[in-house]
């Protein structure tokens, strides 16, 4: 009889432990909102959870890259607007200097203004964001140009080969890619394969105007006007490029947010707890626990004579 009672008590304690373990797990699910807190909670779900989390982390990095690129594109757009304004000022100066009624002294003064704007244009070409030269191409740590009016075209180009090319690839959440940058040379200092300035070279147009004014060369000033017009068109093309980049990034950000939300929802279906179901089961287990304890207590208060009759 005693052996039977020991076996009964052992079974009871095991059942009691199972109920308490379930209640602990249910309480944890209710308070955390998570069904799978550790691999043992559901080993079959771990692979899916890890895959979903990796995807979320990847999208998060993509979104971070897009945010950085969007900031740079926005600053670049603003810089190009400043360049466009400067060229408008130069066109006005050129119109004044091309007049036959302007004196040599006045042209000299206008030439000094052009020189100041040329220096401003070099600063625009060297625009930075958080210490990075956004028109620096693959070498964003080196200023693409420096101002020196004694040099051809009034500038000195950096010797860094990285300033001459931009091979960056910006990706979205679906794997699409775009090159989000133009180099300072491609914008302000277009040249042919032999390094000779070509149509649309902004620095050359400004330098030609400035030199013509300072040397009181009316014909030279007149000849600089179409060069400035080409420079305006060149800046316009760069502005269009960055407008396209900004639109692409904004669409990529929206798509990334939607994809991330979808993956988060899918992860939730695997990982998150059903709070209502857990609460209901907790109530059932609590009732079962109370009933088991009550039954066991009643059993222990009965003596051996209660079974003998």
C-alpha positions as CSV (number, residue, x, y, z in Angstrom):
1,X,0.0,0.0,0.0
2,X,2.8,2.4,0.9
3,X,4.6,1.7,-2.4
4,X,1.3,2.6,-4.2
5,X,1.0,5.8,-2.2
6,X,4.6,6.8,-3.1
7,X,3.9,6.2,-6.8
8,X,0.7,8.2,-6.6
9,X,2.6,11.1,-4.9
10,X,5.4,11.0,-7.5
11,X,2.9,11.1,-10.4
12,X,1.0,13.9,-8.7
13,X,4.1,16.0,-8.2
14,X,5.2,15.5,-11.8
15,X,1.8,16.6,-13.1
16,X,1.9,19.5,-10.7
17,X,5.3,20.6,-12.1
18,X,4.0,20.3,-15.6
19,X,1.1,22.6,-14.9
20,X,3.3,25.1,-13.1
21,X,5.8,25.1,-16.0
22,X,3.0,25.8,-18.4
23,X,1.7,28.6,-16.3
24,X,5.2,30.1,-16.1
25,X,5.5,30.0,-19.9
26,X,2.0,31.5,-20.3
27,X,2.7,34.3,-17.9
28,X,5.9,35.0,-19.8
29,X,4.1,35.1,-23.1
30,X,1.5,37.5,-21.7
31,X,3.9,39.9,-20.2
32,X,6.5,39.9,-23.1
33,X,4.0,39.4,-25.9
34,X,6.5,36.8,-27.4
35,X,5.7,33.2,-27.8
36,X,9.2,32.0,-28.7
37,X,11.7,33.5,-26.2
38,X,14.3,30.7,-26.6
39,X,14.8,27.8,-29.0
40,X,13.3,25.3,-26.6
41,X,9.9,27.2,-26.8
42,X,9.5,26.0,-30.4
43,X,12.5,24.5,-32.1
44,X,10.7,24.2,-35.4
45,X,10.2,28.0,-35.6
46,X,13.8,29.0,-35.0
47,X,15.0,28.8,-38.6
48,X,12.1,31.0,-39.9
49,X,12.6,33.5,-37.1
50,X,16.3,33.8,-37.9
51,X,15.6,34.2,-41.6
52,X,13.0,36.9,-41.0
53,X,15.3,38.8,-38.5
54,X,18.2,38.7,-41.0
55,X,15.9,40.2,-43.7
56,X,14.8,42.9,-41.3
57,X,18.4,43.7,-40.4
58,X,19.4,43.9,-44.1
59,X,16.5,46.2,-44.9
60,X,17.4,48.4,-41.9
61,X,20.9,48.8,-43.3
62,X,19.6,49.6,-46.7
63,X,17.3,52.3,-45.2
64,X,20.2,53.7,-43.3
65,X,22.2,53.9,-46.5
66,X,19.3,55.5,-48.3
67,X,18.9,58.1,-45.6
68,X,22.6,59.1,-45.9
69,X,22.4,59.3,-49.7
70,X,19.2,61.3,-49.5
71,X,21.0,63.9,-47.3
72,X,23.9,64.1,-49.7
73,X,21.6,64.4,-52.8
74,X,19.6,67.1,-51.0
75,X,22.8,69.1,-50.2
76,X,24.0,68.6,-53.7
77,X,20.8,69.9,-55.1
78,X,21.1,73.0,-52.9
79,X,24.7,73.5,-54.0
80,X,23.8,73.3,-57.7
81,X,21.0,75.9,-57.0
82,X,23.7,78.2,-55.6
83,X,25.9,77.5,-58.7
84,X,22.9,78.4,-60.9
85,X,22.4,81.7,-59.0
86,X,26.1,82.5,-59.4
87,X,25.9,81.9,-63.1
88,X,22.9,84.3,-63.3
89,X,25.1,86.9,-61.6
90,X,27.8,86.2,-64.1
91,X,25.5,86.6,-67.1
92,X,24.4,90.0,-65.7
93,X,28.1,91.0,-65.3
94,X,28.9,89.8,-68.8
95,X,26.0,91.8,-70.3
96,X,27.3,94.9,-68.6
97,X,30.9,94.3,-69.6
98,X,29.9,93.6,-73.2
99,X,28.5,97.1,-73.6
100,X,30.6,99.5,-75.6
101,X,29.8,102.3,-73.1
102,X,31.6,100.6,-70.2
103,X,35.0,102.0,-69.3
104,X,38.1,100.0,-68.8
105,X,38.0,100.9,-65.1
106,X,34.5,99.5,-64.8
107,X,35.5,96.3,-66.6
108,X,38.3,95.9,-64.1
109,X,35.9,96.2,-61.2
110,X,33.5,93.7,-62.9
111,X,36.5,91.4,-63.4
112,X,37.2,91.5,-59.7
113,X,33.6,90.5,-59.0
114,X,33.9,87.6,-61.4
115,X,37.1,86.4,-59.6
116,X,35.2,86.4,-56.3
117,X,32.4,84.4,-57.9
118,X,34.9,82.0,-59.4
119,X,36.3,81.4,-55.9
120,X,32.7,80.8,-54.7
121,X,32.1,78.3,-57.5
122,X,35.2,76.3,-56.4
123,X,33.8,76.3,-52.8
124,X,30.5,74.9,-54.2
125,X,32.5,72.2,-56.1
126,X,34.1,71.3,-52.7
127,X,30.8,71.1,-50.8
128,X,30.9,68.7,-47.8
129,X,28.5,66.7,-45.7
130,X,29.8,65.5,-42.4
131,X,33.4,65.9,-43.7
132,X,32.8,64.1,-47.0
133,X,33.2,65.9,-50.3
134,X,30.0,65.0,-52.0
135,X,31.4,65.8,-55.4
136,X,34.6,64.0,-54.6
137,X,33.8,60.8,-56.5
138,X,35.4,57.7,-55.0
139,X,37.8,59.8,-52.9
140,X,35.4,61.7,-50.7
141,X,38.2,62.7,-48.3
142,X,40.0,65.0,-50.7
143,X,38.8,68.4,-52.0
144,X,38.4,68.1,-55.8
145,X,39.6,71.6,-56.5
146,X,41.4,74.6,-55.1
147,X,41.2,78.2,-56.3
148,X,44.2,79.8,-58.0
149,X,43.4,82.6,-60.4
150,X,47.0,82.5,-61.7
151,X,46.4,79.0,-63.1
152,X,44.6,78.1,-66.4
153,X,40.8,78.3,-65.8
154,X,41.5,79.7,-62.3
155,X,41.6,76.3,-60.6
156,X,44.0,73.5,-59.5
157,X,42.5,70.0,-59.7
158,X,43.3,67.5,-57.0
159,X,45.9,64.9,-58.0
160,X,43.7,62.1,-56.4
161,X,42.6,59.7,-59.0
162,X,39.6,58.9,-56.9
163,X,38.2,62.4,-57.6
164,X,37.8,61.6,-61.3
165,X,35.3,58.7,-61.0
166,X,32.2,57.8,-58.9
167,X,31.5,54.1,-58.9
168,X,29.3,54.0,-55.8
169,X,26.3,51.7,-56.1
170,X,23.3,52.5,-53.9
171,X,20.8,49.6,-53.5
172,X,17.2,49.4,-52.5
173,X,15.4,46.7,-50.6
174,X,14.5,44.8,-53.7
175,X,18.1,44.7,-55.1
176,X,17.7,47.6,-57.6
177,X,20.7,50.0,-57.8
178,X,21.7,53.5,-58.8
179,X,24.8,55.6,-58.8
180,X,23.8,58.6,-56.7
181,X,26.7,60.9,-57.3
182,X,28.4,63.0,-59.9
183,X,32.0,64.1,-59.6
184,X,33.0,67.8,-59.5
185,X,34.8,67.4,-62.8
186,X,31.7,65.9,-64.5
187,X,29.7,68.9,-63.2
188,X,32.0,71.9,-63.3
189,X,35.0,70.9,-65.4
190,X,34.0,68.7,-68.3
191,X,36.9,67.7,-70.5
192,X,37.6,65.4,-73.4
193,X,39.8,62.3,-73.3
194,X,42.9,64.4,-73.7
195,X,42.0,66.6,-70.8
196,X,41.0,69.6,-72.9
197,X,38.0,71.6,-71.6
198,X,34.8,71.1,-73.6
199,X,31.5,72.7,-74.1
200,X,29.8,73.4,-70.7
201,X,33.0,73.7,-68.7
202,X,31.9,76.0,-65.9
203,X,35.3,77.0,-64.6
204,X,36.6,77.8,-68.1
205,X,33.6,80.0,-68.9
206,X,34.0,82.0,-65.7
207,X,37.8,82.3,-66.2
208,X,37.3,83.5,-69.8
209,X,34.9,86.2,-68.7
210,X,37.1,87.3,-65.8
211,X,40.2,87.5,-68.0
212,X,38.4,89.4,-70.7
213,X,37.0,92.0,-68.3
214,X,40.3,92.5,-66.5
215,X,42.1,93.0,-69.8
216,X,39.4,95.4,-71.1
217,X,38.6,93.0,-74.0
218,X,35.1,93.7,-75.1
219,X,35.1,91.1,-77.8
220,X,36.4,88.6,-75.3
221,X,33.5,89.4,-72.9
222,X,31.0,89.0,-75.7
223,X,32.6,85.6,-76.6
224,X,32.3,84.5,-73.0
225,X,28.5,84.9,-73.0
226,X,27.7,81.7,-75.0
227,X,30.2,79.9,-72.9
228,X,28.3,80.9,-69.8
229,X,25.0,79.8,-71.4
230,X,26.5,76.4,-72.0
231,X,27.6,76.4,-68.4
232,X,24.1,77.2,-67.3
233,X,22.9,74.2,-69.3
234,X,25.6,72.0,-67.8
235,X,24.5,72.9,-64.3
236,X,20.9,72.3,-65.3
237,X,21.8,68.7,-66.4
238,X,23.4,68.0,-63.1
239,X,20.4,69.4,-61.3
240,X,18.2,67.1,-63.3
241,X,20.5,64.1,-62.4
242,X,20.2,64.8,-58.6
243,X,16.4,65.4,-58.9
244,X,16.2,61.9,-60.4
245,X,18.3,60.5,-57.6
246,X,16.2,62.1,-54.9
247,X,13.0,60.7,-56.5
248,X,14.6,57.2,-56.7
249,X,15.7,57.3,-53.1
250,X,12.3,58.5,-51.9
251,X,10.5,55.6,-53.7
252,X,13.2,53.2,-52.4
253,X,12.6,54.4,-48.9
254,X,8.8,53.9,-49.2
255,X,9.2,50.4,-50.7
256,X,11.7,49.5,-48.0
257,X,9.3,50.6,-45.3
258,X,6.5,48.5,-46.8
259,X,8.7,45.4,-47.2
260,X,10.0,45.8,-43.6
261,X,6.4,46.0,-42.3
262,X,5.4,42.9,-44.2
263,X,8.4,41.0,-42.9
264,X,7.7,42.2,-39.4
265,X,4.2,40.9,-39.6
266,X,5.4,37.6,-40.9
267,X,7.8,37.4,-38.1
268,X,5.1,38.2,-35.6
269,X,2.9,35.3,-36.8
270,X,5.8,32.9,-35.9
271,X,7.3,34.6,-32.9
272,X,4.6,36.6,-31.2
273,X,2.2,35.2,-28.6
274,X,-1.6,35.0,-28.9
275,X,-2.3,37.0,-25.7
276,X,-6.0,36.1,-25.6
277,X,-5.3,32.4,-26.1
278,X,-2.4,32.4,-23.5
279,X,-4.6,34.2,-21.0
280,X,-7.4,31.7,-21.5
281,X,-5.0,28.7,-21.2
282,X,-3.5,30.3,-18.0
283,X,-7.0,30.4,-16.5
284,X,-7.6,26.8,-17.4
285,X,-4.3,25.7,-15.9
286,X,-4.8,27.7,-12.8
287,X,-8.2,26.0,-12.3
288,X,-6.6,22.6,-12.9
289,X,-3.8,23.4,-10.4
290,X,-6.3,24.5,-7.8
291,X,-8.5,21.4,-8.4
292,X,-5.4,19.1,-8.2
293,X,-4.2,20.6,-5.0
294,X,-7.7,20.4,-3.4
295,X,-8.1,16.8,-4.5
296,X,-4.6,15.9,-3.2
297,X,-5.3,17.6,0.1
298,X,-8.5,15.7,0.6
299,X,-6.7,12.5,-0.1
300,X,-4.0,13.2,2.4
301,X,-6.6,13.9,5.2
302,X,-8.2,10.5,4.9
303,X,-6.7,7.8,7.2
304,X,-6.1,4.1,6.4
305,X,-9.3,3.3,8.2
306,X,-11.3,5.4,5.7
307,X,-10.4,2.9,3.0
308,X,-11.0,-0.2,5.2
309,X,-14.6,0.8,5.9
